[in-house]
Amino acid sequence: MTKQWKVSEGYGVLAADRKAPSLRETSWNKDVGRQFLWDIISTNIHVDEIQSFWAKSLNLSSPQWMILMALSDLDRGQGVPVKDVSTKLHVDRSFITVQSKLLENEGLVRRIPSRDDARVVLLSLSAKARKQISDLSAKQELLAKFIFADLDAPALRDFLDRLASLKTKLEKAAIKLVADI
């Protein structure tokens, strides 16, 4: 039997319940949808607060911290094109260019032209940045354990799959809204 989702009493969040009909089987409940969106907005605010904390610990702005995190995730030893970082962070390439120059001046990012195309700038973390990020890793790991304590690996994977599906639907909805206007 697959899990169904319903509003938990008193919490206004979606929770698994095997007895409740799915939203697909009932008429859409505007209150549930509205509460879901508010919970997503609130979650985003808290994630931003956490990112801001990590950024301040390195005397960086939150966007600069996110650039470092994107490089940490994307770089496989060859450097990362500016366009890939801008795509991951959903910002304009010029913003990444300006901020990466500032981070280079701080000794946190290396900027080198691509061997294949000199117009392409490849970004990578400096040794200084890797050390500073590594120094934070123990605190980050403790925080992650706290945040995800109630989810085992399969439950987290299921949640991430559902979140990815929702992200795709929201991206399509945004495109649809823009196209209809």
N, C-alpha and C positions, 0 to 999 in steps of 0.2 A: 504494500500500500504506500502510495506517495504521500509526502507531507503536504498538508494544506496550510494556508496562512490566514490569520485573523488578527484583529486588534486585541491586544492583551488588556484586560480590565485595569483601569487606573494608570496605565503607562502610555497609552497612545502610540505604541510601536507595534510593528508586525512581529508576530511570534508563531512558531510552528504549533499546529494543533491538528491531530488526525481527524477530528470530528467536524471541523468547520468547513463549509464549502469554500472553494477558491473564489477569488475575485472574478475569474472568468465565468464561473457558474452562476453568479449573482449579478444584479445590476451594480454598476460602478458606484461606490460610495465616495462622494466628494470629500467628506470629512476625513476618511482614511487617506485618500490621496493627498489632501492638504497637509495632514499631520506627517505623512511620509516625507513630503518636500521640506517641511520645517525641520524635521529630524536630520535630513541630509544637509541642510544649510547650517544647522547647529554643529553637526559633526565637522563640516568644513571649517567652521570658525575655530573649533578646538584643535584641529590639525594645524591650522595656520598659527595658533598660539604656540604649539609645540615647536614648529619650524622656526618661529621667531626666537624662541628660547635658545635653540641650537645655534642660530645665526649670531645672536648677541654674544654667546659664549666665545665666538671667534671674531668678534667686532665686525661683523658683516651685516648687510641688509638681508632680509628674508629672500628676495629674489637672487641675490648673490649666493646664498646658502643653497638654494634650489639648483642653481647652475652647477655648483660643486657636486651635489647629490646626483644630478643627471649625468655628469661626467663619470662619476664613480660607477653608476649603473651601466652606462653605454660603452665606456672605453674598454677595449680588449687588447690594449697595448699598442695600437696603431694611431691613436688620436681619434677624435670625433669631429666630423664636419659641423660647422655652426648651424647649418640647416637642420641637422638631426637633433641638436639640443633645443633649437627653437620649436621644432615639431613636438618633442616630448613635453615641453613646458607650455605649449600653446601660446607662444609670444612671437613677435616679429623678429626676424633675423638681425635687424639693426640693433635691437635691444640687447641681444646676446653679444653682438660685436662690441658695443660700447662697454657693457659690464665685464666682458672677458678681458678687455684692455685694462680696466681698473683692477681686476683680480690678478692680471699679469704684473702690474706695477706693485702689488702687494706680495708678489712672489708665490701666489697660490695656483696659478694656471700658466701653462706653457701654450703659446700660440706659434704654430709653424705652418708654412705653406705646404700643401700637398705635393708630393713628388709627381703625381699624375696630372695635376692641374693647379698651377700657381695661384689661380683665382680663388681656390678653395683653401680656407684656413682650418687646420685641424687643432682641436683643443684637447688638452690632457691635464690631469692634476699634477702639480709639482710634488716633489718629495716632502716639502714643507706642509702642503695641504693634506697629503696622505697621512702624515704624522699627526697633525691636528685632529683630523677625522678619527684616526685610530685611537687617540687619547679619549675621545668621547664614546667610543664603542661600548665600553662596559656599562655606562649609564643608559645608553640607548637600548642595549640588550635587556637590562632590568625593566625599563619602561615597556618594551615590547612584550615581555613575559607577563607584566601586569595587564596590559591592554588585551592580550589574546589568551589569558589564563583559562577562560571558559570554552575555548575552542580547541579541539584536537585537530590533527592534520587533515583528516577527511572533512570535518565540518568547516574548517577554514577554506579548504579547496572548493567545497560546494558554495560557500558564501562568496568567494572570489569569482567563481563562474557566474553566479547570479548577478553580481555587481558588474562584471564585464558585459553581460547581456543588457543590463539596464543602461550602462554607459553608451553602448551602441545605439539603443533605442532613443536615448536623450539626444545624441548627436544627430540622428536622423530626424528627430522631431524639430530640432533647432534649424536644420536645413530646410525642412518643410515649411516652417514658419516664415523664414526669410524668403523662400521661393513664392509663397502665397501672398506676400505683401507687395 
